[in-house]
Amino acid sequence: MIAVEVTKNHKQFDCATCTHHHCDLDGSRPGSRGPSSYEQWEVKSVIKSKTCLLPLITAFTHECLRLYRHYKNGVLLQSGGLYNQPNKYIKAMGVIDGHYNTPD
């Protein structure tokens, strides 16, 4: 859900134009000031954070978001039907689909 929210609001998570620079908790990322003094980022009913949500997005998450378009078009990860797909894949597609189809 965090990844979908970041994707939907990608302009808020553009490091090149960011003025906050609250990238992480310890200030170890280049340009980071550490956490904000208040929660600036929120995904309703999921997370409130004093640091940017972008660093929480993993390579696996990016791959799932990329595969989601194919999933919606009926192209599955592996040959066969729904029951031939890895459980992790089916769960990820369900979470992404549920969040994309939820009103803001």
N, CA, C and O atoms as CSV, one atom per row, in Angstrom:
chain,resi,resn,atom,element,x,y,z
A,1,MET,N,N,0.803,-1.182,0.000
A,1,MET,CA,C,0.000,0.000,0.000
A,1,MET,C,C,0.855,1.259,0.000
A,1,MET,O,O,0.499,2.255,-0.630
A,2,ILE,N,N,1.959,1.219,0.690
A,2,ILE,CA,C,2.852,2.376,0.713
A,2,ILE,C,C,3.365,2.640,-0.694
A,2,ILE,O,O,3.405,3.787,-1.139
A,3,ALA,N,N,3.756,1.589,-1.390
A,3,ALA,CA,C,4.290,1.744,-2.743
A,3,ALA,C,C,3.246,2.310,-3.697
A,3,ALA,O,O,3.570,3.147,-4.540
A,4,VAL,N,N,2.014,1.869,-3.577
A,4,VAL,CA,C,0.949,2.376,-4.439
A,4,VAL,C,C,0.734,3.860,-4.163
A,4,VAL,O,O,0.581,4.650,-5.094
A,5,GLU,N,N,0.722,4.234,-2.904
A,5,GLU,CA,C,0.525,5.641,-2.535
A,5,GLU,C,C,1.666,6.498,-3.061
A,5,GLU,O,O,1.432,7.584,-3.592
A,6,VAL,N,N,2.892,6.023,-2.920
A,6,VAL,CA,C,4.052,6.758,-3.429
A,6,VAL,C,C,3.949,6.885,-4.947
A,6,VAL,O,O,4.256,7.941,-5.499
A,7,THR,N,N,3.527,5.838,-5.615
A,7,THR,CA,C,3.377,5.864,-7.071
A,7,THR,C,C,2.279,6.843,-7.495
A,7,THR,O,O,2.455,7.606,-8.444
A,8,LYS,N,N,1.155,6.816,-6.789
A,8,LYS,CA,C,0.043,7.709,-7.127
A,8,LYS,C,C,0.420,9.181,-6.928
A,8,LYS,O,O,-0.076,10.053,-7.641
A,9,ASN,N,N,1.288,9.449,-5.968
A,9,ASN,CA,C,1.684,10.828,-5.633
A,9,ASN,C,C,3.178,11.031,-5.864
A,9,ASN,O,O,3.876,11.604,-5.027
A,10,HIS,N,N,3.654,10.559,-6.998
A,10,HIS,CA,C,5.095,10.527,-7.259
A,10,HIS,C,C,5.762,11.901,-7.198
A,10,HIS,O,O,6.952,11.982,-6.894
A,11,LYS,N,N,5.035,12.976,-7.475
A,11,LYS,CA,C,5.651,14.309,-7.422
A,11,LYS,C,C,6.055,14.687,-5.999
A,11,LYS,O,O,7.000,15.452,-5.805
A,12,GLN,N,N,5.348,14.157,-5.005
A,12,GLN,CA,C,5.694,14.417,-3.606
A,12,GLN,C,C,6.963,13.681,-3.189
A,12,GLN,O,O,7.564,14.009,-2.167
A,13,PHE,N,N,7.368,12.694,-3.970
A,13,PHE,CA,C,8.496,11.847,-3.598
A,13,PHE,C,C,9.639,11.950,-4.613
A,13,PHE,O,O,10.358,10.980,-4.854
A,14,ASP,N,N,9.793,13.122,-5.194
A,14,ASP,CA,C,10.867,13.373,-6.157
A,14,ASP,C,C,12.049,13.974,-5.401
A,14,ASP,O,O,12.003,15.135,-4.993
A,15,CYS,N,N,13.089,13.199,-5.218
A,15,CYS,CA,C,14.258,13.644,-4.444
A,15,CYS,C,C,14.895,14.902,-5.034
A,15,CYS,O,O,15.452,15.718,-4.299
A,16,ALA,N,N,14.814,15.062,-6.354
A,16,ALA,CA,C,15.435,16.213,-7.006
A,16,ALA,C,C,14.760,17.530,-6.623
A,16,ALA,O,O,15.404,18.579,-6.640
A,17,THR,N,N,13.488,17.489,-6.282
A,17,THR,CA,C,12.766,18.718,-5.941
A,17,THR,C,C,12.356,18.777,-4.470
A,17,THR,O,O,11.683,19.723,-4.059
A,18,CYS,N,N,12.742,17.804,-3.688
A,18,CYS,CA,C,12.350,17.743,-2.278
A,18,CYS,C,C,12.998,18.873,-1.476
A,18,CYS,O,O,14.187,19.157,-1.625
A,19,THR,N,N,12.201,19.502,-0.633
A,19,THR,CA,C,12.732,20.542,0.257
A,19,THR,C,C,12.785,20.069,1.700
A,19,THR,O,O,13.332,20.763,2.557
A,20,HIS,N,N,12.225,18.897,1.981
A,20,HIS,CA,C,12.179,18.378,3.351
A,20,HIS,C,C,13.506,17.741,3.775
A,20,HIS,O,O,14.068,18.091,4.813
A,21,HIS,N,N,13.986,16.826,2.982
A,21,HIS,CA,C,15.237,16.093,3.242
A,21,HIS,C,C,15.215,15.320,4.562
A,21,HIS,O,O,16.225,15.234,5.262
A,22,HIS,N,N,14.051,14.759,4.890
A,22,HIS,CA,C,13.918,13.884,6.054
A,22,HIS,C,C,13.830,12.449,5.522
A,22,HIS,O,O,12.779,11.811,5.575
A,23,CYS,N,N,14.947,11.970,5.017
A,23,CYS,CA,C,14.992,10.720,4.262
A,23,CYS,C,C,15.016,9.468,5.133
A,23,CYS,O,O,14.492,8.430,4.728
A,24,ASP,N,N,15.601,9.545,6.299
A,24,ASP,CA,C,15.766,8.361,7.139
A,24,ASP,C,C,15.864,8.748,8.612
A,24,ASP,O,O,15.917,9.929,8.955
A,25,LEU,N,N,15.887,7.745,9.463
A,25,LEU,CA,C,15.906,7.993,10.904
A,25,LEU,C,C,17.252,8.463,11.445
A,25,LEU,O,O,17.302,9.223,12.412
A,26,ASP,N,N,18.337,8.017,10.830
A,26,ASP,CA,C,19.654,8.330,11.385
A,26,ASP,C,C,20.450,9.345,10.569
A,26,ASP,O,O,21.587,9.656,10.924
A,27,GLY,N,N,19.881,9.864,9.490
A,27,GLY,CA,C,20.574,10.859,8.685
A,27,GLY,C,C,21.722,10.313,7.876
A,27,GLY,O,O,22.595,11.074,7.457
A,28,SER,N,N,21.747,9.002,7.640
A,28,SER,CA,C,22.864,8.395,6.916
A,28,SER,C,C,22.743,8.484,5.390
A,28,SER,O,O,23.748,8.378,4.686
A,29,ARG,N,N,21.540,8.676,4.881
A,29,ARG,CA,C,21.378,8.825,3.436
A,29,ARG,C,C,21.932,10.185,3.018
A,29,ARG,O,O,21.765,11.165,3.745
A,30,PRO,N,N,22.584,10.261,1.865
A,30,PRO,CA,C,23.137,11.546,1.414
A,30,PRO,C,C,22.062,12.637,1.353
A,30,PRO,O,O,21.019,12.455,0.726
A,31,GLY,N,N,22.324,13.761,2.003
A,31,GLY,CA,C,21.403,14.892,2.008
A,31,GLY,C,C,20.321,14.832,3.069
A,31,GLY,O,O,19.539,15.774,3.196
A,32,SER,N,N,20.253,13.757,3.833
A,32,SER,CA,C,19.201,13.600,4.837
A,32,SER,C,C,19.489,14.416,6.096
A,32,SER,O,O,20.622,14.481,6.573
A,33,ARG,N,N,18.447,15.024,6.611
A,33,ARG,CA,C,18.530,15.750,7.879
A,33,ARG,C,C,18.082,14.875,9.043
A,33,ARG,O,O,18.016,15.337,10.182
A,34,GLY,N,N,17.776,13.625,8.761
A,34,GLY,CA,C,17.211,12.765,9.786
A,34,GLY,C,C,15.702,12.960,9.831
A,34,GLY,O,O,15.135,13.585,8.935
A,35,PRO,N,N,15.043,12.436,10.861
A,35,PRO,CA,C,13.580,12.517,10.910
A,35,PRO,C,C,13.077,13.943,11.155
A,35,PRO,O,O,13.767,14.773,11.747
A,36,SER,N,N,11.882,14.195,10.692
A,36,SER,CA,C,11.197,15.455,10.948
A,36,SER,C,C,10.766,15.493,12.421
A,36,SER,O,O,10.758,14.460,13.091
A,37,SER,N,N,10.416,16.656,12.911
A,37,SER,CA,C,9.942,16.755,14.292
A,37,SER,C,C,8.463,16.367,14.409
A,37,SER,O,O,7.940,16.245,15.517
A,38,TYR,N,N,7.797,16.176,13.285
A,38,TYR,CA,C,6.396,15.744,13.278
A,38,TYR,C,C,6.155,14.815,12.088
A,38,TYR,O,O,6.972,14.748,11.170
A,39,GLU,N,N,5.052,14.113,12.109
A,39,GLU,CA,C,4.723,13.157,11.043
A,39,GLU,C,C,4.238,13.914,9.810
A,39,GLU,O,O,3.156,14.501,9.814
A,40,GLN,N,N,5.048,13.892,8.762
A,40,GLN,CA,C,4.745,14.620,7.529
A,40,GLN,C,C,4.106,13.746,6.459
A,40,GLN,O,O,3.405,14.249,5.581
A,41,TRP,N,N,4.343,12.456,6.527
A,41,TRP,CA,C,3.862,11.549,5.491
A,41,TRP,C,C,2.876,10.564,6.091
A,41,TRP,O,O,3.071,10.076,7.205
A,42,GLU,N,N,1.810,10.272,5.344
A,42,GLU,CA,C,0.798,9.354,5.843
A,42,GLU,C,C,0.145,8.594,4.697
A,42,GLU,O,O,-0.166,9.154,3.646
A,43,VAL,N,N,-0.050,7.319,4.930
A,43,VAL,CA,C,-0.925,6.497,4.106
A,43,VAL,C,C,-2.041,6.104,5.068
A,43,VAL,O,O,-1.820,5.347,6.013
A,44,LYS,N,N,-3.234,6.624,4.819
A,44,LYS,CA,C,-4.344,6.444,5.755
A,44,LYS,C,C,-4.539,4.987,6.137
A,44,LYS,O,O,-4.552,4.096,5.288
A,45,SER,N,N,-4.689,4.771,7.422
A,45,SER,CA,C,-4.915,3.455,8.027
A,45,SER,C,C,-3.738,2.497,7.861
A,45,SER,O,O,-3.866,1.308,8.151
A,46,VAL,N,N,-2.587,3.004,7.397
A,46,VAL,CA,C,-1.420,2.139,7.204
A,46,VAL,C,C,-0.213,2.640,7.985
A,46,VAL,O,O,0.353,1.908,8.797
A,47,ILE,N,N,0.189,3.906,7.737
A,47,ILE,CA,C,1.412,4.412,8.353
A,47,ILE,C,C,1.392,5.932,8.425
A,47,ILE,O,O,0.855,6.606,7.545
A,48,LYS,N,N,1.983,6.456,9.484
A,48,LYS,CA,C,2.316,7.866,9.622
A,48,LYS,C,C,3.812,7.880,9.887
A,48,LYS,O,O,4.315,7.066,10.661
A,49,SER,N,N,4.524,8.798,9.249
A,49,SER,CA,C,5.976,8.743,9.346
A,49,SER,C,C,6.608,10.132,9.427
A,49,SER,O,O,6.125,11.099,8.838
A,50,LYS,N,N,7.698,10.190,10.174
A,50,LYS,CA,C,8.510,11.403,10.266
A,50,LYS,C,C,9.613,11.398,9.217
A,50,LYS,O,O,10.359,12.367,9.078
A,51,THR,N,N,9.708,10.290,8.479
A,51,THR,CA,C,10.690,10.191,7.400
A,51,THR,C,C,9.975,9.856,6.096
A,51,THR,O,O,8.857,9.342,6.095
A,52,CYS,N,N,10.629,10.152,5.014
A,52,CYS,CA,C,10.082,9.912,3.680
A,52,CYS,C,C,9.736,8.428,3.493
A,52,CYS,O,O,10.430,7.546,3.996
A,53,LEU,N,N,8.670,8.184,2.774
A,53,LEU,CA,C,8.243,6.805,2.520
A,53,LEU,C,C,8.989,6.172,1.347
A,53,LEU,O,O,9.011,4.948,1.224
A,54,LEU,N,N,9.590,6.971,0.499
A,54,LEU,CA,C,10.261,6.442,-0.688
A,54,LEU,C,C,11.322,5.383,-0.369
A,54,LEU,O,O,11.359,4.362,-1.056
A,55,PRO,N,N,12.183,5.570,0.632
A,55,PRO,CA,C,13.187,4.545,0.928
A,55,PRO,C,C,12.601,3.197,1.372
A,55,PRO,O,O,13.316,2.196,1.406
A,56,LEU,N,N,11.309,3.166,1.713
A,56,LEU,CA,C,10.679,1.907,2.106
A,56,LEU,C,C,10.339,1.022,0.906
A,56,LEU,O,O,10.040,-0.161,1.072
A,57,ILE,N,N,10.384,1.586,-0.288
A,57,ILE,CA,C,10.027,0.845,-1.494
A,57,ILE,C,C,11.227,0.016,-1.941
A,57,ILE,O,O,12.294,0.556,-2.231
A,58,THR,N,N,11.041,-1.290,-1.994
A,58,THR,CA,C,12.125,-2.212,-2.343
A,58,THR,C,C,12.108,-2.557,-3.828
A,58,THR,O,O,11.166,-2.215,-4.543
A,59,ALA,N,N,13.141,-3.225,-4.275
A,59,ALA,CA,C,13.191,-3.697,-5.664
A,59,ALA,C,C,12.041,-4.672,-5.936
A,59,ALA,O,O,11.456,-4.657,-7.019
A,60,PHE,N,N,11.720,-5.516,-4.956
A,60,PHE,CA,C,10.596,-6.450,-5.115
A,60,PHE,C,C,9.285,-5.685,-5.309
A,60,PHE,O,O,8.450,-6.063,-6.131
A,61,THR,N,N,9.119,-4.619,-4.550
A,61,THR,CA,C,7.914,-3.798,-4.662
A,61,THR,C,C,7.803,-3.182,-6.043
A,61,THR,O,O,6.734,-3.196,-6.653
A,62,HIS,N,N,8.911,-2.637,-6.540
A,62,HIS,CA,C,8.911,-2.069,-7.896
A,62,HIS,C,C,8.536,-3.126,-8.930
A,62,HIS,O,O,7.779,-2.853,-9.862
A,63,GLU,N,N,9.063,-4.318,-8.763
A,63,GLU,CA,C,8.761,-5.411,-9.695
A,63,GLU,C,C,7.270,-5.772,-9.632
A,63,GLU,O,O,6.651,-6.000,-10.671
A,64,CYS,N,N,6.701,-5.825,-8.453
A,64,CYS,CA,C,5.267,-6.132,-8.321
A,64,CYS,C,C,4.416,-5.064,-8.988
A,64,CYS,O,O,3.441,-5.384,-9.667
A,65,LEU,N,N,4.772,-3.808,-8.804
A,65,LEU,CA,C,4.025,-2.732,-9.450
A,65,LEU,C,C,4.131,-2.831,-10.968
A,65,LEU,O,O,3.161,-2.568,-11.679
A,66,ARG,N,N,5.300,-3.208,-11.464
A,66,ARG,CA,C,5.483,-3.384,-12.907
A,66,ARG,C,C,4.625,-4.544,-13.419
A,66,ARG,O,O,4.020,-4.447,-14.487
A,67,LEU,N,N,4.576,-5.626,-12.665
A,67,LEU,CA,C,3.805,-6.804,-13.072
A,67,LEU,C,C,2.295,-6.594,-12.951
A,67,LEU,O,O,1.518,-7.295,-13.599
A,68,TYR,N,N,1.883,-5.649,-12.139
A,68,TYR,CA,C,0.460,-5.420,-11.912
A,68,TYR,C,C,-0.281,-5.088,-13.210
A,68,TYR,O,O,-1.387,-5.579,-13.434
A,69,ARG,N,N,0.317,-4.266,-14.057
A,69,ARG,CA,C,-0.336,-3.928,-15.340
A,69,ARG,C,C,-0.605,-5.180,-16.156
A,69,ARG,O,O,-1.666,-5.312,-16.765
A,70,HIS,N,N,0.341,-6.088,-16.171
A,70,HIS,CA,C,0.168,-7.342,-16.910
A,70,HIS,C,C,-0.930,-8.191,-16.262
A,70,HIS,O,O,-1.765,-8.779,-16.949
A,71,TYR,N,N,-0.911,-8.241,-14.943
A,71,TYR,CA,C,-1.921,-8.983,-14.188
A,71,TYR,C,C,-3.321,-8.488,-14.536
A,71,TYR,O,O,-4.229,-9.286,-14.767
A,72,LYS,N,N,-3.491,-7.158,-14.571
A,72,LYS,CA,C,-4.794,-6.582,-14.896
A,72,LYS,C,C,-5.229,-6.919,-16.320
A,72,LYS,O,O,-6.425,-6.962,-16.607
A,73,ASN,N,N,-4.280,-7.157,-17.203
A,73,ASN,CA,C,-4.578,-7.521,-18.592
A,73,ASN,C,C,-4.680,-9.032,-18.789
A,73,ASN,O,O,-4.795,-9.504,-19.920
A,74,GLY,N,N,-4.640,-9.784,-17.703
A,74,GLY,CA,C,-4.812,-11.228,-17.772
A,74,GLY,C,C,-3.548,-12.014,-18.068
A,74,GLY,O,O,-3.604,-13.223,-18.291
A,75,VAL,N,N,-2.409,-11.333,-18.073
A,75,VAL,CA,C,-1.135,-12.016,-18.308
A,75,VAL,C,C,-0.530,-12.321,-16.938
A,75,VAL,O,O,-0.132,-11.415,-16.206
A,76,LEU,N,N,-0.468,-13.596,-16.609
A,76,LEU,CA,C,0.024,-14.010,-15.301
A,76,LEU,C,C,1.533,-14.243,-15.323
A,76,LEU,O,O,2.144,-14.352,-16.386
A,77,LEU,N,N,2.105,-14.314,-14.158
A,77,LEU,CA,C,3.548,-14.480,-14.005
A,77,LEU,C,C,4.038,-15.798,-14.595
A,77,LEU,O,O,5.050,-15.837,-15.295
A,78,GLN,N,N,3.308,-16.881,-14.307
A,78,GLN,CA,C,3.696,-18.199,-14.794
A,78,GLN,C,C,2.579,-18.755,-15.667
A,78,GLN,O,O,1.428,-18.331,-15.568
A,79,SER,N,N,2.928,-19.698,-16.514
A,79,SER,CA,C,1.903,-20.305,-17.358
A,79,SER,C,C,0.898,-21.056,-16.498
A,79,SER,O,O,1.201,-21.464,-15.377
A,80,GLY,N,N,-0.284,-21.229,-17.031
A,80,GLY,CA,C,-1.342,-21.892,-16.292
A,80,GLY,C,C,-2.320,-20.878,-15.741
A,80,GLY,O,O,-2.331,-19.716,-16.147
A,81,GLY,N,N,-3.119,-21.322,-14.836
A,81,GLY,CA,C,-4.159,-20.466,-14.260
A,81,GLY,C,C,-3.744,-19.834,-12.958
A,81,GLY,O,O,-2.571,-19.846,-12.585
A,82,LEU,N,N,-4.702,-19.292,-12.285
A,82,LEU,CA,C,-4.468,-18.592,-11.031
A,82,LEU,C,C,-3.801,-19.478,-9.987
A,82,LEU,O,O,-2.921,-19.030,-9.252
A,83,TYR,N,N,-4.225,-20.739,-9.925
A,83,TYR,CA,C,-3.668,-21.646,-8.917
A,83,TYR,C,C,-2.249,-22.108,-9.249
A,83,TYR,O,O,-1.608,-22.770,-8.432
A,84,ASN,N,N,-1.760,-21.768,-10.424
A,84,ASN,CA,C,-0.387,-22.098,-10.789
A,84,ASN,C,C,0.591,-20.970,-10.448
A,84,ASN,O,O,1.791,-21.089,-10.696
A,85,GLN,N,N,0.080,-19.882,-9.881
A,85,GLN,CA,C,0.921,-18.725,-9.569
A,85,GLN,C,C,1.469,-18.831,-8.146
A,85,GLN,O,O,0.831,-19.421,-7.273
A,86,PRO,N,N,2.647,-18.261,-7.916
A,86,PRO,CA,C,3.192,-18.251,-6.558
A,86,PRO,C,C,2.277,-17.464,-5.610
A,86,PRO,O,O,1.733,-16.425,-5.983
A,87,ASN,N,N,2.119,-17.958,-4.412
A,87,ASN,CA,C,1.250,-17.313,-3.435
A,87,ASN,C,C,1.672,-15.871,-3.170
A,87,ASN,O,O,0.825,-14.989,-3.027
A,88,LYS,N,N,2.964,-15.636,-3.105
A,88,LYS,CA,C,3.487,-14.288,-2.856
A,88,LYS,C,C,3.033,-13.324,-3.954
A,88,LYS,O,O,2.698,-12.172,-3.679
A,89,TYR,N,N,3.027,-13.798,-5.177
A,89,TYR,CA,C,2.596,-12.994,-6.325
A,89,TYR,C,C,1.109,-12.667,-6.228
A,89,TYR,O,O,0.713,-11.516,-6.412
A,90,ILE,N,N,0.291,-13.665,-5.940
A,90,ILE,CA,C,-1.157,-13.464,-5.844
A,90,ILE,C,C,-1.491,-12.495,-4.709
A,90,ILE,O,O,-2.343,-11.621,-4.868
A,91,LYS,N,N,-0.825,-12.648,-3.573
A,91,LYS,CA,C,-1.062,-11.733,-2.453
A,91,LYS,C,C,-0.669,-10.298,-2.822
A,91,LYS,O,O,-1.398,-9.352,-2.522
A,92,ALA,N,N,0.476,-10.148,-3.468
A,92,ALA,CA,C,0.942,-8.813,-3.861
A,92,ALA,C,C,-0.037,-8.167,-4.832
A,92,ALA,O,O,-0.359,-6.988,-4.686
A,93,MET,N,N,-0.511,-8.910,-5.810
A,93,MET,CA,C,-1.458,-8.354,-6.785
A,93,MET,C,C,-2.769,-7.967,-6.099
A,93,MET,O,O,-3.385,-6.964,-6.459
A,94,GLY,N,N,-3.191,-8.752,-5.123
A,94,GLY,CA,C,-4.414,-8.442,-4.385
A,94,GLY,C,C,-4.289,-7.168,-3.569
A,94,GLY,O,O,-5.215,-6.358,-3.530
A,95,VAL,N,N,-3.153,-6.988,-2.920
A,95,VAL,CA,C,-2.924,-5.780,-2.127
A,95,VAL,C,C,-2.882,-4.553,-3.041
A,95,VAL,O,O,-3.515,-3.535,-2.761
A,96,ILE,N,N,-2.134,-4.664,-4.127
A,96,ILE,CA,C,-2.027,-3.540,-5.069
A,96,ILE,C,C,-3.396,-3.211,-5.648
A,96,ILE,O,O,-3.787,-2.045,-5.690
A,97,ASP,N,N,-4.119,-4.219,-6.089
A,97,ASP,CA,C,-5.433,-3.997,-6.686
A,97,ASP,C,C,-6.391,-3.375,-5.682
A,97,ASP,O,O,-7.148,-2.468,-6.026
A,98,GLY,N,N,-6.364,-3.847,-4.465
A,98,GLY,CA,C,-7.241,-3.307,-3.437
A,98,GLY,C,C,-6.961,-1.855,-3.142
A,98,GLY,O,O,-7.881,-1.080,-2.882
A,99,HIS,N,N,-5.691,-1.479,-3.180
A,99,HIS,CA,C,-5.343,-0.093,-2.869
A,99,HIS,C,C,-5.594,0.822,-4.059
A,99,HIS,O,O,-6.042,1.953,-3.874
A,100,TYR,N,N,-5.319,0.362,-5.271
A,100,TYR,CA,C,-5.574,1.191,-6.452
A,100,TYR,C,C,-7.045,1.476,-6.617
A,100,TYR,O,O,-7.418,2.537,-7.117
A,101,ASN,N,N,-7.888,0.551,-6.206
A,101,ASN,CA,C,-9.322,0.695,-6.404
A,101,ASN,C,C,-10.051,1.211,-5.166
A,101,ASN,O,O,-11.263,1.041,-5.035
A,102,THR,N,N,-9.299,1.847,-4.252
A,102,THR,CA,C,-9.886,2.458,-3.071
A,102,THR,C,C,-9.912,3.959,-3.277
A,102,THR,O,O,-8.901,4.544,-3.666
A,103,PRO,N,N,-11.047,4.597,-3.026
A,103,PRO,CA,C,-11.103,6.057,-3.191
A,103,PRO,C,C,-10.111,6.753,-2.266
A,103,PRO,O,O,-9.871,6.288,-1.152
A,104,ASP,N,N,-9.543,7.846,-2.712
A,104,ASP,CA,C,-8.566,8.617,-1.906
A,104,ASP,C,C,-9.233,9.295,-0.741
A,104,ASP,O,O,-8.570,9.980,0.037
